[in-house]
């Protein structure tokens, strides 16, 4: 519908509350049920399509801002993903090193335990031999020796045996200490191995969750953009068809106006009636605003109120009509002269061009 923009905010608010699916359906619904709609009706339908397109473009602008915000989130998630991947790589290297050390410690522990077993066996044999043979004393060694050389050999042997036994005991102690230390390191490596494995599993799950969230957001955004764009395309196509119909009717009206004699046009413009739509007036009808706007708004006819209440030659709504000094309840009930005077006050030398939707449609600002 074509009417002054000072009533448009309420209409825009109502349209903004409609969903995208409703907009898409409305864009596909035929504009009117009349077989031969007037140019005023077509202009009203075209204004509706323009309002719908503005709403859809605003919605697409909101989606564009969401795209920008999502891009920042994508960058953040990708940065976290890189950090997690780097940490996972470090953990895998640490795990490989721990497992290598674990294997080495297992082998060392096996070797030390074998040495400890041999040392214990040798020590036990030495203790049994010493127990069975008794502890030799200096007198018995001297009496049993055959000469001085034999005595020296016996003394050296006893001394070497004592050193060997002491060495075996020391070796056994060291082997046991090393085996205990290796077992302790082994327990620590096994605990570290379990921790690294658990940490890697947690990070892998976190990474999978971030990737799933990113994919879900991208899918939702693409779907919303597709729906909004489809509704906008349908509304633009409808607007193009309406504009083509308006252009066709305007061409027919111009052809009819040129075909009428000038005297007939003058008498028609001077016999403006009130209370009903009269014959269309041409460009020479003495309009208070540019004729292309009048042609777009009413087709040059004194139209009765439309669904928004706009009426008359200039499609003025009742509140605006009264606000600018019009008499009576509606513009179409007044004479053309009074409608011209009120329209001139609204127009105000062009300052009020934006009050007519058709001004923007025909390119007058």
TAKA-V801992 format. One record per residue. N is the residue number from 1. RES is the residue in three letters. SS is DSSP state (helix for helix, strand for strand, loop for the rest). PHI is phi as a letter, one per 30 degrees, with the letter a starting at -180 (* if undefined). BURIAL is + if it has 9 or more other C-alpha atoms within 8 Angstrom, else -. Layout:
n=N res=RES ss=SS phi=PHI burial=BURIAL
n=N res=RES ss=SS phi=PHI burial=BURIAL
This chain:
n=1 res=UNK ss=loop phi=* burial=+
n=2 res=UNK ss=loop phi=c burial=+
n=3 res=UNK ss=loop phi=a burial=+
n=4 res=UNK ss=strand phi=d burial=+
n=5 res=UNK ss=helix phi=d burial=+
n=6 res=UNK ss=helix phi=d burial=-
n=7 res=UNK ss=helix phi=c burial=-
n=8 res=UNK ss=helix phi=d burial=-
n=9 res=UNK ss=helix phi=e burial=-
n=10 res=UNK ss=helix phi=d burial=-
n=11 res=UNK ss=helix phi=d burial=-
n=12 res=UNK ss=helix phi=d burial=+
n=13 res=UNK ss=helix phi=d burial=-
n=14 res=UNK ss=helix phi=d burial=-
n=15 res=UNK ss=helix phi=d burial=+
n=16 res=UNK ss=helix phi=d burial=-
n=17 res=UNK ss=helix phi=d burial=-
n=18 res=UNK ss=loop phi=d burial=-
n=19 res=UNK ss=loop phi=d burial=-
n=20 res=UNK ss=helix phi=d burial=+
n=21 res=UNK ss=helix phi=d burial=-
n=22 res=UNK ss=helix phi=d burial=-
n=23 res=UNK ss=helix phi=d burial=+
n=24 res=UNK ss=helix phi=d burial=+
n=25 res=UNK ss=helix phi=d burial=+
n=26 res=UNK ss=helix phi=d burial=-
n=27 res=UNK ss=helix phi=d burial=+
n=28 res=UNK ss=helix phi=c burial=+
n=29 res=UNK ss=loop phi=d burial=-
n=30 res=UNK ss=loop phi=e burial=-
n=31 res=UNK ss=loop phi=d burial=-
n=32 res=UNK ss=loop phi=a burial=-
n=33 res=UNK ss=loop phi=c burial=-
n=34 res=UNK ss=loop phi=d burial=-
n=35 res=UNK ss=loop phi=d burial=-
n=36 res=UNK ss=loop phi=b burial=-
n=37 res=UNK ss=loop phi=d burial=-
n=38 res=UNK ss=loop phi=d burial=-
n=39 res=UNK ss=helix phi=d burial=+
n=40 res=UNK ss=helix phi=d burial=+
n=41 res=UNK ss=helix phi=d burial=+
n=42 res=UNK ss=helix phi=d burial=+
n=43 res=UNK ss=helix phi=d burial=+
n=44 res=UNK ss=helix phi=d burial=+
n=45 res=UNK ss=helix phi=d burial=+
n=46 res=UNK ss=helix phi=d burial=+
n=47 res=UNK ss=helix phi=d burial=+
n=48 res=UNK ss=helix phi=d burial=+
n=49 res=UNK ss=helix phi=d burial=+
n=50 res=UNK ss=helix phi=d burial=+
n=51 res=UNK ss=helix phi=d burial=+
n=52 res=UNK ss=helix phi=d burial=+
n=53 res=UNK ss=helix phi=d burial=+
n=54 res=UNK ss=helix phi=d burial=-
n=55 res=UNK ss=helix phi=d burial=+
n=56 res=UNK ss=helix phi=d burial=+
n=57 res=UNK ss=helix phi=d burial=+
n=58 res=UNK ss=helix phi=d burial=-
n=59 res=UNK ss=helix phi=d burial=+
n=60 res=UNK ss=helix phi=d burial=+
n=61 res=UNK ss=helix phi=d burial=-
n=62 res=UNK ss=helix phi=d burial=-
n=63 res=UNK ss=helix phi=d burial=+
n=64 res=UNK ss=helix phi=d burial=-
n=65 res=UNK ss=helix phi=d burial=-
n=66 res=UNK ss=helix phi=d burial=-
n=67 res=UNK ss=helix phi=d burial=+
n=68 res=UNK ss=helix phi=d burial=-
n=69 res=UNK ss=helix phi=d burial=-
n=70 res=UNK ss=helix phi=d burial=+
n=71 res=UNK ss=helix phi=d burial=-
n=72 res=UNK ss=helix phi=d burial=-
n=73 res=UNK ss=helix phi=d burial=-
n=74 res=UNK ss=helix phi=d burial=+
n=75 res=UNK ss=helix phi=d burial=-
n=76 res=UNK ss=helix phi=d burial=-
n=77 res=UNK ss=helix phi=d burial=+
n=78 res=UNK ss=helix phi=d burial=-
n=79 res=UNK ss=helix phi=d burial=-
n=80 res=UNK ss=helix phi=d burial=-
n=81 res=UNK ss=helix phi=d burial=+
n=82 res=UNK ss=helix phi=d burial=-
n=83 res=UNK ss=helix phi=d burial=-
n=84 res=UNK ss=helix phi=d burial=+
n=85 res=UNK ss=helix phi=d burial=-
n=86 res=UNK ss=helix phi=d burial=-
n=87 res=UNK ss=helix phi=d burial=-
n=88 res=UNK ss=helix phi=d burial=+
n=89 res=UNK ss=helix phi=d burial=-
n=90 res=UNK ss=helix phi=d burial=-
n=91 res=UNK ss=helix phi=d burial=+
n=92 res=UNK ss=helix phi=d burial=-
n=93 res=UNK ss=helix phi=d burial=-
n=94 res=UNK ss=helix phi=d burial=+
n=95 res=UNK ss=helix phi=d burial=+
n=96 res=UNK ss=helix phi=d burial=-
n=97 res=UNK ss=helix phi=d burial=-
n=98 res=UNK ss=helix phi=d burial=+
n=99 res=UNK ss=helix phi=d burial=+
n=100 res=UNK ss=helix phi=d burial=-
n=101 res=UNK ss=helix phi=d burial=+
n=102 res=UNK ss=helix phi=d burial=+
n=103 res=UNK ss=helix phi=d burial=-
n=104 res=UNK ss=helix phi=d burial=-
n=105 res=UNK ss=helix phi=d burial=+
n=106 res=UNK ss=helix phi=d burial=+
n=107 res=UNK ss=helix phi=d burial=-
n=108 res=UNK ss=helix phi=d burial=+
n=109 res=UNK ss=helix phi=d burial=+
n=110 res=UNK ss=helix phi=d burial=-
n=111 res=UNK ss=helix phi=d burial=-
n=112 res=UNK ss=helix phi=d burial=+
n=113 res=UNK ss=helix phi=d burial=+
n=114 res=UNK ss=helix phi=d burial=-
n=115 res=UNK ss=helix phi=d burial=+
n=116 res=UNK ss=helix phi=d burial=+
n=117 res=UNK ss=helix phi=d burial=-
n=118 res=UNK ss=helix phi=d burial=-
n=119 res=UNK ss=helix phi=d burial=+
n=120 res=UNK ss=helix phi=d burial=+
n=121 res=UNK ss=helix phi=d burial=-
n=122 res=UNK ss=helix phi=d burial=+
n=123 res=UNK ss=helix phi=d burial=+
n=124 res=UNK ss=helix phi=d burial=-
n=125 res=UNK ss=helix phi=d burial=-
n=126 res=UNK ss=helix phi=d burial=+
n=127 res=UNK ss=helix phi=d burial=-
n=128 res=UNK ss=helix phi=d burial=-
n=129 res=UNK ss=helix phi=d burial=-
n=130 res=UNK ss=helix phi=d burial=+
n=131 res=UNK ss=helix phi=d burial=-
n=132 res=UNK ss=helix phi=d burial=-
n=133 res=UNK ss=helix phi=d burial=-
n=134 res=UNK ss=loop phi=i burial=-
n=135 res=UNK ss=loop phi=d burial=-
n=136 res=UNK ss=loop phi=d burial=-
n=137 res=UNK ss=loop phi=c burial=-
n=138 res=UNK ss=helix phi=d burial=-
n=139 res=UNK ss=helix phi=d burial=-
n=140 res=UNK ss=helix phi=d burial=-
n=141 res=UNK ss=helix phi=d burial=+
n=142 res=UNK ss=helix phi=d burial=-
n=143 res=UNK ss=helix phi=d burial=-
n=144 res=UNK ss=helix phi=d burial=-
n=145 res=UNK ss=loop phi=d burial=+
n=146 res=UNK ss=loop phi=c burial=-
n=147 res=UNK ss=helix phi=j burial=-
n=148 res=UNK ss=helix phi=d burial=-
n=149 res=UNK ss=helix phi=d burial=-
n=150 res=UNK ss=helix phi=d burial=+
n=151 res=UNK ss=helix phi=d burial=+
n=152 res=UNK ss=helix phi=d burial=-
n=153 res=UNK ss=helix phi=d burial=-
n=154 res=UNK ss=helix phi=d burial=+
n=155 res=UNK ss=helix phi=d burial=+
n=156 res=UNK ss=helix phi=d burial=-
n=157 res=UNK ss=helix phi=d burial=-
n=158 res=UNK ss=helix phi=d burial=-
n=159 res=UNK ss=helix phi=d burial=-
n=160 res=UNK ss=helix phi=d burial=-
n=161 res=UNK ss=helix phi=d burial=-
n=162 res=UNK ss=helix phi=d burial=-
n=163 res=UNK ss=helix phi=d burial=-
n=164 res=UNK ss=helix phi=d burial=-
n=165 res=UNK ss=helix phi=d burial=+
n=166 res=UNK ss=helix phi=d burial=-
n=167 res=UNK ss=helix phi=d burial=-
n=168 res=UNK ss=helix phi=d burial=+
n=169 res=UNK ss=helix phi=d burial=+
n=170 res=UNK ss=helix phi=d burial=-
n=171 res=UNK ss=helix phi=d burial=+
n=172 res=UNK ss=helix phi=d burial=+
n=173 res=UNK ss=helix phi=d burial=-
n=174 res=UNK ss=helix phi=d burial=-
n=175 res=UNK ss=helix phi=d burial=+
n=176 res=UNK ss=helix phi=d burial=+
n=177 res=UNK ss=helix phi=d burial=-
n=178 res=UNK ss=helix phi=d burial=+
n=179 res=UNK ss=helix phi=d burial=+
n=180 res=UNK ss=helix phi=d burial=-
n=181 res=UNK ss=helix phi=d burial=-
n=182 res=UNK ss=helix phi=d burial=+
n=183 res=UNK ss=helix phi=d burial=+
n=184 res=UNK ss=helix phi=d burial=-
n=185 res=UNK ss=helix phi=d burial=+
n=186 res=UNK ss=helix phi=d burial=+
n=187 res=UNK ss=helix phi=d burial=-
n=188 res=UNK ss=helix phi=d burial=-
n=189 res=UNK ss=helix phi=d burial=+
n=190 res=UNK ss=helix phi=d burial=+
n=191 res=UNK ss=helix phi=d burial=-
n=192 res=UNK ss=helix phi=d burial=+
n=193 res=UNK ss=helix phi=d burial=+
n=194 res=UNK ss=helix phi=d burial=-
n=195 res=UNK ss=helix phi=d burial=-
n=196 res=UNK ss=helix phi=d burial=+
n=197 res=UNK ss=helix phi=d burial=+
n=198 res=UNK ss=helix phi=d burial=-
n=199 res=UNK ss=helix phi=d burial=-
n=200 res=UNK ss=helix phi=d burial=+
n=201 res=UNK ss=helix phi=d burial=-
n=202 res=UNK ss=helix phi=d burial=-
n=203 res=UNK ss=helix phi=d burial=+
n=204 res=UNK ss=helix phi=d burial=-
n=205 res=UNK ss=helix phi=d burial=-
n=206 res=UNK ss=helix phi=d burial=-
n=207 res=UNK ss=helix phi=d burial=+
n=208 res=UNK ss=helix phi=d burial=-
n=209 res=UNK ss=helix phi=d burial=-
n=210 res=UNK ss=helix phi=d burial=+
n=211 res=UNK ss=helix phi=d burial=+
n=212 res=UNK ss=helix phi=d burial=-
n=213 res=UNK ss=helix phi=d burial=-
n=214 res=UNK ss=helix phi=d burial=+
n=215 res=UNK ss=helix phi=d burial=-
n=216 res=UNK ss=helix phi=d burial=-
n=217 res=UNK ss=helix phi=d burial=+
n=218 res=UNK ss=helix phi=d burial=-
n=219 res=UNK ss=helix phi=d burial=-
n=220 res=UNK ss=helix phi=d burial=-
n=221 res=UNK ss=helix phi=d burial=+
n=222 res=UNK ss=helix phi=d burial=-
n=223 res=UNK ss=helix phi=d burial=-
n=224 res=UNK ss=helix phi=d burial=+
n=225 res=UNK ss=helix phi=d burial=+
n=226 res=UNK ss=helix phi=d burial=-
n=227 res=UNK ss=helix phi=d burial=+
n=228 res=UNK ss=helix phi=d burial=+
n=229 res=UNK ss=helix phi=d burial=+
n=230 res=UNK ss=helix phi=d burial=+
n=231 res=UNK ss=helix phi=d burial=+
n=232 res=UNK ss=helix phi=d burial=+
n=233 res=UNK ss=helix phi=d burial=-
n=234 res=UNK ss=helix phi=d burial=+
n=235 res=UNK ss=helix phi=d burial=+
n=236 res=UNK ss=helix phi=d burial=+
n=237 res=UNK ss=helix phi=d burial=-
n=238 res=UNK ss=helix phi=d burial=+
n=239 res=UNK ss=helix phi=d burial=+
n=240 res=UNK ss=helix phi=d burial=-
n=241 res=UNK ss=helix phi=d burial=-
n=242 res=UNK ss=helix phi=d burial=+
n=243 res=UNK ss=helix phi=d burial=+
n=244 res=UNK ss=helix phi=d burial=-
n=245 res=UNK ss=helix phi=d burial=+
n=246 res=UNK ss=helix phi=d burial=+
n=247 res=UNK ss=helix phi=d burial=-
n=248 res=UNK ss=helix phi=d burial=-
n=249 res=UNK ss=helix phi=d burial=+
n=250 res=UNK ss=helix phi=d burial=+
n=251 res=UNK ss=helix phi=d burial=-
n=252 res=UNK ss=helix phi=d burial=-
n=253 res=UNK ss=helix phi=d burial=-
n=254 res=UNK ss=helix phi=d burial=-
n=255 res=UNK ss=helix phi=d burial=-
n=256 res=UNK ss=helix phi=d burial=-
n=257 res=UNK ss=helix phi=d burial=+
n=258 res=UNK ss=helix phi=d burial=-
n=259 res=UNK ss=helix phi=d burial=-
n=260 res=UNK ss=loop phi=d burial=-
n=261 res=UNK ss=loop phi=d burial=-
n=262 res=UNK ss=helix phi=d burial=-
n=263 res=UNK ss=helix phi=d burial=-
n=264 res=UNK ss=helix phi=d burial=-
n=265 res=UNK ss=helix phi=d burial=+
n=266 res=UNK ss=helix phi=d burial=+
n=267 res=UNK ss=helix phi=d burial=-
n=268 res=UNK ss=helix phi=d burial=+
n=269 res=UNK ss=helix phi=d burial=+
n=270 res=UNK ss=helix phi=d burial=-
n=271 res=UNK ss=loop phi=c burial=-
n=272 res=UNK ss=loop phi=d burial=+
n=273 res=UNK ss=loop phi=c burial=+
n=274 res=UNK ss=loop phi=c burial=+
n=275 res=UNK ss=loop phi=j burial=-
n=276 res=UNK ss=loop phi=a burial=+
n=277 res=UNK ss=loop phi=d burial=+
n=278 res=UNK ss=loop phi=c burial=+
n=279 res=UNK ss=loop phi=d burial=-
n=280 res=UNK ss=loop phi=d burial=-
n=281 res=UNK ss=loop phi=c burial=+
n=282 res=UNK ss=loop phi=d burial=+
n=283 res=UNK ss=loop phi=d burial=-
n=284 res=UNK ss=loop phi=c burial=-
n=285 res=UNK ss=loop phi=d burial=-
n=286 res=UNK ss=loop phi=i burial=-
n=287 res=UNK ss=loop phi=d burial=+
n=288 res=UNK ss=loop phi=d burial=+
n=289 res=UNK ss=loop phi=b burial=+
n=290 res=UNK ss=loop phi=e burial=-
n=291 res=UNK ss=helix phi=e burial=-
n=292 res=UNK ss=helix phi=e burial=-
n=293 res=UNK ss=helix phi=d burial=+
n=294 res=UNK ss=helix phi=d burial=+
n=295 res=UNK ss=helix phi=d burial=+
n=296 res=UNK ss=helix phi=d burial=+
n=297 res=UNK ss=helix phi=d burial=+
n=298 res=UNK ss=loop phi=b burial=+
n=299 res=UNK ss=loop phi=i burial=+
n=300 res=UNK ss=loop phi=i burial=+
n=301 res=UNK ss=loop phi=c burial=+
n=302 res=UNK ss=loop phi=d burial=+
n=303 res=UNK ss=strand phi=d burial=+
n=304 res=UNK ss=loop phi=d burial=+
n=305 res=UNK ss=loop phi=d burial=+
n=306 res=UNK ss=loop phi=c burial=-
n=307 res=UNK ss=loop phi=d burial=-
n=308 res=UNK ss=loop phi=c burial=-
n=309 res=UNK ss=loop phi=j burial=+
n=310 res=UNK ss=loop phi=d burial=+
n=311 res=UNK ss=strand phi=a burial=+
n=312 res=UNK ss=strand phi=i burial=+
n=313 res=UNK ss=loop phi=d burial=+
n=314 res=UNK ss=loop phi=c burial=+
n=315 res=UNK ss=loop phi=h burial=+
n=316 res=UNK ss=strand phi=c burial=+
n=317 res=UNK ss=loop phi=d burial=+
n=318 res=UNK ss=helix phi=e burial=+
n=319 res=UNK ss=helix phi=d burial=-
n=320 res=UNK ss=helix phi=d burial=+
n=321 res=UNK ss=helix phi=e burial=+
n=322 res=UNK ss=helix phi=d burial=+
n=323 res=UNK ss=helix phi=d burial=-
n=324 res=UNK ss=loop phi=c burial=+
n=325 res=UNK ss=loop phi=j burial=-
n=326 res=UNK ss=loop phi=d burial=+
n=327 res=UNK ss=loop phi=c burial=+
n=328 res=UNK ss=loop phi=i burial=-
n=329 res=UNK ss=loop phi=d burial=-
n=330 res=UNK ss=loop phi=b burial=+
n=331 res=UNK ss=helix phi=d burial=+
n=332 res=UNK ss=helix phi=d burial=+
n=333 res=UNK ss=helix phi=d burial=+
n=334 res=UNK ss=loop phi=c burial=+
n=335 res=UNK ss=loop phi=d burial=+
n=336 res=UNK ss=helix phi=d burial=+
n=337 res=UNK ss=helix phi=d burial=-
n=338 res=UNK ss=helix phi=d burial=+
n=339 res=UNK ss=helix phi=d burial=+
n=340 res=UNK ss=helix phi=d burial=+
n=341 res=UNK ss=helix phi=d burial=+
n=342 res=UNK ss=helix phi=d burial=+
n=343 res=UNK ss=helix phi=d burial=+
n=344 res=UNK ss=helix phi=d burial=+
n=345 res=UNK ss=helix phi=d burial=-
n=346 res=UNK ss=helix phi=d burial=+
n=347 res=UNK ss=helix phi=d burial=+
n=348 res=UNK ss=helix phi=h burial=-
n=349 res=UNK ss=helix phi=i burial=-
n=350 res=UNK ss=helix phi=j burial=-
n=351 res=UNK ss=loop phi=d burial=-
n=352 res=UNK ss=loop phi=c burial=+
n=353 res=UNK ss=helix phi=e burial=+
n=354 res=UNK ss=helix phi=d burial=+
n=355 res=UNK ss=helix phi=d burial=+
n=356 res=UNK ss=strand phi=c burial=+
n=357 res=UNK ss=helix phi=e burial=+
n=358 res=UNK ss=helix phi=d burial=+
n=359 res=UNK ss=helix phi=d burial=+
n=360 res=UNK ss=helix phi=d burial=+
n=361 res=UNK ss=helix phi=d burial=-
n=362 res=UNK ss=helix phi=d burial=+
n=363 res=UNK ss=loop phi=i burial=-
n=364 res=UNK ss=loop phi=c burial=-
n=365 res=UNK ss=loop phi=b burial=-
